Amino acid sequence: MPKGTNQKFKLYRLAQIMLERTDDDHYITMPEIIAALGEYEITADRKSIYTDLKDLEVLGIEVEGEPAGKGYHYHVVSRPFELPELKLLVDAIQSSKFITEKKTNTLIRKLEKLVSRYEAMKLQRQVYVSGRIKTMNESIYYTVDAIHNAISENKKIQFQYYQWNVKKEMELRREGAYYCVSPWGLSWDDENYYLVGYDSEAGEIRHYRVDKMLHIRMTEEAREGREHFQKLDMADYEGASEARVRWFQQQRIDDPHQRTYAATFAWVRQALRLSRAVQRPEACDNVETPVLLFQAGRDVWVLNEPQNRFAQEVNSDGGNVRVVRIENSLHEIFSMPNAVLGPYLERILGFFSSSEMPTF
């Protein structure tokens, strides 16, 4: 049998054929393998292909042959990703606001190469998320990469920062002057990436939306602000918006009037006395104004059970106390992401505008 012009690519093309044309539900016979290799101007006989199929295992491609009629048919039996896993990745990419439509399609096409051509068709899904608009900033991926590189190299970064004006036009802040920031991390909050960086001029930790950063570049200056960044342990605020937690922390640092988080002994004593007093039946009888009572499911500062007893006692005497429990919220609900904070504020505004509120 004369050799084809591309014999040196035989093993590569065989791997490509098996990966693209077979899976758990689709097989290929020996004559079909020989014909497929012929499409690439590669000749082969059965004996050499048997050897090559075994050699594919060295490359991590496991091929299994099963009886089919008078012969065998073959397929790849294992891959780095299972189809359900890739479907999850595709759904995450399609539903992510910060990934542009163009990059979404590019990433999905790359994921399709990890499965057969038949399974790739099942990855061509469309996930619709209410109110979700894809970003138009195609450079965000390179910005994120540049930030990671600067953190790894312990260097400051410079960038321009823009905002949208009332005419929905993009305009640079600080009249286009470059920001110089020490990057310490990236946080993911409400479908957006934020740079967590130290501003040396302001002397504080600040947050910058990554998709609003332009022309980022790494400087030769070493980062500053390590001691500021390490003051706050975000592990204590799992699930909260890091940008909001750090903003509240900075408010407490800057303004003594905001430092209400460390209770004095006298405050605790009075609070306990008030808690007992308000739960007395005669006190509950006097509650006539409608009450909307929120509870945080992950609260470590306030006990929910006494609140439940208070609500039950007031309601049993004809009062109106509605208890709304937010299971995934911390005590500091104003530090939670929009998905938690938004409905909370809507309930409050709806309560004040409802007919339940008395008029004076």
N, C-alpha and C positions, 0 to 999 in steps of 0.2 A: 504493500500500500504506500503510494507516494506521500511524502510529508507535506503538510500545508505550510503556508508562508508565515504563520504566526504560532508555530509549535512551542516556542519558548514561553508563551502566555497560557499554555494549556491548563495548568493547575489553577491559575488565577481565574480563568474563564469558567472552569468547572465549578469553582466555589461560587462565582457570581450566578451561574445558572441554577445551582441547587438552592441558594438563598432567595433568589427572586421568584423562582417558579414552583417551589414546593413549600408545604407547611403540613400541619397535622391532618388537613383535609384534602390536600392536593399532592399527588404523587407524579413521578416521571419514570418512564420505562427506559431500558437500556438503549433501544433504537432511537427514542426521543432525545436522550442525552447525546448520542453520536450526531444526530441531526442538528441539535442546538450548537454543538461545537463547530459543526460545519458552517454555521452562519457566521462564525468568526474566522473562517478559513483555517480551521484546525482539524486535522484528521486523527482518528483514534480507533482502536479496536476494543472489544469487550475486556480482554485480559488486562490491558494497560489501564482502562477505566476502573476496574476493580481495585487495582493497586492505588490509583489516584484517590479513590473514595476513602480508602483507609488512611492515606496521607493527609487528608483534610482534617482528621482528628487531631493531628499535630498543631493545626491552626486553630483548634477550638471549635471546629464545625463537625458535629456528630451526625452522620448519615446512617439511616437504618433501611434495610431492604426487607420487604415482605412479599410472600407469595401472591401472585396475581395471574390466574389462569395457568398457562404452561411456563410462565417465567416469573420474574420479580419486578416490582416497582419500588422506587426509592424516594425518601424525603428527609429533610432536616428535622431532627427531633428536639433540639433545644436551642434557644437563643438567649442573648443577654437580657432581653426584656420580653415578658409575656404580653400578649395583645391587650388584656385588661389594664395592665400597668401603663402602656403607651396611650390608651384611651384617656386615662386620668391625666397624663401629661398634656395631651392635646386639649382636653377640656380646660385645664388650668391656663394654658397659653391663650386660648380663644376668649376666656372670660376675664383675662387680666387687662386692666385699663391702661397700664403704662407701656404695654407692648403694642407697637403700631400694627396696622393692618398688613403692611408690607412685610414687616419682620415676622408677624404671626404666620403668614403663608410660607415664608422661607424656613422657619423652624419646623413647621409641620412636614414640609417636603423632606427635610433631613431625617425626621423621625420615621417617615414612611420607608426609608432605606433600611431600617432595622427589621423589617418584616417582609414577607412575600408580597408580590404584586396584588394578590387576592386580598390579603389582610390589609394592605395599604388602602384599598377602597373603603374599608370599614373605618379607617381613621379620618376620612374626609367628612367630619362631623361639623355641625354648626351649633354652638352654644349661645343662647340668647340670655342676657342678664339685664333686667329692667333698669333703665336709667344709665346704662354703661356706655360711655363714649370713649373710643380708642384715642390715645394721645397721637399727636402729629409729629412729635419730636423723635426723629429717627436716630439721633446721636446719643440717646440716653444710655444705651448699652456700653458705648465706648467711654462715656462719662463715669459710669459705675466701675468699669475696669480701671480707669485712670485713678479713681479714688482708692480702690483696693491696692494699686501699685504704690501710691504715695504712702498709705498706711504701712505697707510692708517695708518701704524704704525709709520710714520715719521722717518724711519730708512734708513741708507745707505745700499747699496748692494755691493757684490763682485762677480766678474765673470771673466772667461777667454774669450778672443776674438780672433777669427781666421780669416784668409783670404785664398784665393786660389792663389797658386803660378803659375808660367808660365807652370809648368807641370800638372796643374789642380789638384794639391794635396793640401789637407787641412793642413795649418800650423798655429800654435798659434803665435800671435803677442806678442811682449815683451818677447820672449823666454818662453812663458807659464806663466809669472807672472800674478797675479790677478789684475784686475782693481778695484778700490774702488771709487764708484760714488754715488752721492746723486740723487735719481730718482725724477723727478718732473712731468713727464707726458709721454704719449705715443702718437706719431703722426703717421698718415697713409699717406704714400706718395708713389705714383707710385707702388702700389701693395705690399708694404713692410711696416712692423711695424718698427718704430724707437723709441728707448728710448731717451727722452730728459732729460739729467742729468747734474749736476754740478760737474766738476772736480776740487776738492779743490787744488790740486797741481798746475794745470794750471791756476786756478782762472777764469774759464770761463765755459759757457754752451757748451756742446758738444752733438753730436748725435751718436747713436750706433744702427746698424741694429740688430734687436732682433734675427733674425734667425742665426746670427753669434756669438751669446753669448752662452757660455757653463758653466755648473756647477755653476749656480747662487745661491747665498745664502744671506740671510739677516743678517746684523751685529747688534750689540747693540749700535752703534754710531748713534746719531741724525743727521738728514739731515742738510746740509749747502747750502748756495747759494740762499736763497729765494729772496733776494733783486736783484740778477742778473736775475733770472727767471721772475720776475715781471716787469722788465724794458720794455719788448716788449709785446704789446698787439696784439695777432694774429687775433683778430676780425677785425683789420684794413687791414688784408691781406687775407680775406676770399677767399678760392679757390687756394691760392698759396701753394707752397711747404714749409712747416714749417722749414724743415732742411735748405733749401737755404736761407730763410728769416733770420733765426738766424745766418747763416754763414756770410752773408753780414753785418748783424748788428755787429758781432764780428770783422769783418775786419775794420769797421768804428771806433770801440772802440780802436783797436790796432794801426791803422795807420792813422795819421792826413790827409794824402793825399787822403784817401778814403772818407773823410767827405764832399761829394759834394751834400748833400741832403738839405742843408739849404741855400737858395739863398740870396745873399745880395741885398740891394736896387739897387745898381749900376748894378748888373747883370740882375735883372728884367727889369730895364729901357732899357738897351742895347738890351735885348732879344725882347722886345716889338717893339723897333725901327726896328730891323732886320726883325721881322715878317711882319711889314707893308711894308718894302722896298722890300722884296722878292716877295710880291704879286702884285707889280706894273706890268702892262702889258709890259713895256719896259724891266723889269728884267726877266719876264717869257720868252720873246722872245729870250733871250740869253742862255737859258738852252738847250744845245744840247746833253749832256751826258744822256743816259738812267737812269732813277731813279726808284728804288723800294722803295715804301713808305708804311710802316706798321702803322696800327692804332690798338689801344687796345680798345675793346668794352666797357671796364669798367674803362677807363682812367679818372682820376679826376684832372690831371695836365695839359693836353694838349687838346685844342679844336679841334675836328675833322673837323668841317665845314670849317675853313680857309684852312686846308690842301686840302679839296675837291676842293675848289675854285682855289687853286694853281695848282692842277693836271689838272683841266678842262682848265685853261688858257694856260698852257704849251702845252697840247695835241691839243688845237684848233689852235696853231701856228705850228703844225708839230712835236712837241716834243714827248717824250715817257716817261710818268710817269704812273707806275702801282701802284694802291692802293690795298693793301691787308689788309683786316680788320679781326682781330682775336677777335671774339665777347666775348669770355669768359676769356679774359686776362686782368690783371691789367696793369697799366703803367709800372711797374717793371717786364717786361716779363721774364727777366733772373731768377726771383724768382718763376716762374710758374713750375708746374710738367712737366715731360717728354712728356706727351701727348700733351701739348701745345708748350713747348720749342723745342721739336724735329722737328716737321714740320716747325717751324719758321726758325731754322738753316738750314734745308734742302732747303728751298726757297732761302735763302741768297746764299748758296754755288752753287745752281743751277743757280742763276742769274749771279754770277761772272764767271761761266764756260760756259755760253750761248753765242751765236753769237751776242747778243745785245750789249755786252761790247766792247767798242772800243779798238783797239790795238795801241800801240805807238812804 
